[in-house]
Amino acid sequence: MEQRGQVVRRVLSPARAATRERLIEAAIDLATEGGYDAVGIRAVAAHAGVSVPTAYQHVSSKDELLTEALLALGARSTADVRERTPAGRSPADRLTLVFRRILREAAAKPLLYQALYRAYLASAPTLLTIEGQAGFGPEKAAWIGATLRAGDTAGHDEEAIESASRILSMLFLGAMTSVAAGRDAGEAGDVLEDATRRLLP
């Protein structure tokens, strides 16, 4: 539903939420195997076991669907961090381990992440109008802040954690797009580790 240039998300019923989740999982499966071009709404609907009109009730385009998938993966990362505290004595230790794990996963599924970030870039202007939407700031990549706060903060106050979260969130976005484009995940991880340790020594 659109109001004055803003997209307003309605709370979905359990049945509609389950359908949306199936569509997102189908998009992830298809993009993992065939990349961006494999994710047509018809193909996604067939893979998810729903009709094409039902799919269009949830998303208007494959870019929107792939961006929803990217945000869903970010939400899962946040949930993982909150359910299982990452190892590491300091905030920098913890975040470096999580960064490297996610970068390895991205490198192992290059077609998926190329598709996700291609759609994200195409949808970015729309994302900015989604009220309360989570994305790539401390709010948008909430798992970064959650990881830094998941244990001893090594004397860093909330202002320092928040500032580091904001900066590292932007750096992480760059690292992920570069790994999706073929950069070595270990090298990208080294850059993020260096930045993390400089921001939170």
Residue pairs with C-beta under 8 A, 6 or more apart in sequence:
1 7
1 8
1 10
2 8
5 129
6 129
6 130
6 131
7 126
7 129
7 130
7 131
8 131
9 130
9 131
9 132
9 133
12 20
16 58
19 48
19 50
19 54
19 58
20 58
20 68
21 72
22 48
22 49
22 50
23 44
23 45
23 48
23 50
23 55
23 58
23 59
23 65
24 65
24 68
24 69
24 72
25 48
26 44
26 45
26 47
26 48
27 39
27 44
27 62
27 65
27 66
27 68
27 69
28 69
28 73
28 112
29 47
30 38
30 39
30 43
30 44
30 47
31 38
31 39
31 66
31 69
31 111
31 112
31 115
31 116
32 109
32 111
32 112
33 111
34 111
35 111
35 112
35 114
35 115
36 62
36 66
36 111
36 114
36 115
36 118
36 119
38 115
39 62
39 65
39 66
39 115
40 62
41 52
41 55
41 56
41 59
41 61
41 62
41 65
42 52
44 55
44 62
44 65
45 51
45 52
45 54
45 55
48 55
58 65
59 65
59 68
62 119
63 119
63 122
63 123
64 119
64 123
64 126
65 119
66 115
66 116
66 118
66 119
66 120
67 116
67 119
67 120
67 123
67 127
69 116
70 116
70 117
70 119
70 120
71 133
71 134
71 135
73 116
74 134
74 135
74 140
74 141
74 142
74 143
75 134
75 142
77 98
77 102
77 141
77 143
78 142
78 143
78 146
80 143
81 98
81 143
81 146
81 147
81 150
82 146
82 150
85 94
85 150
85 151
86 94
86 95
86 97
86 98
86 147
86 150
86 151
87 93
87 94
87 97
88 94
88 95
88 96
88 97
88 151
89 151
89 152
89 154
90 152
90 154
90 200
91 147
91 148
91 149
91 151
91 152
91 153
91 154
91 156
91 161
91 164
91 200
92 154
92 193
92 196
92 197
92 199
92 200
92 201
94 147
94 148
94 150
94 151
95 144
95 147
95 148
95 168
95 196
96 189
96 192
96 193
96 196
96 197
98 143
98 147
99 172
99 175
99 189
99 192
99 193
99 196
100 185
100 186
100 189
100 193
102 176
103 175
103 176
103 179
103 185
103 186
103 188
103 189
103 192
104 185
106 113
106 176
106 179
106 180
106 185
107 179
107 184
107 185
110 180
110 182
113 176
113 179
113 180
114 180
114 181
116 180
117 176
117 177
117 180
120 127
127 133
127 135
133 140
134 140
134 142
135 141
136 169
136 170
136 172
136 173
137 165
137 166
137 169
137 170
138 144
138 145
138 162
138 165
138 166
138 169
140 169
141 165
141 169
141 172
141 173
144 165
144 168
144 169
144 172
145 161
145 162
145 165
148 156
148 161
148 164
148 165
148 200
149 161
153 161
154 200
156 164
156 200
160 200
161 200
163 199
164 196
164 199
164 200
167 195
167 199
168 192
168 195
168 196
168 199
171 191
171 192
171 195
172 192
175 188
175 189
175 191
175 192
178 188
179 185
179 188
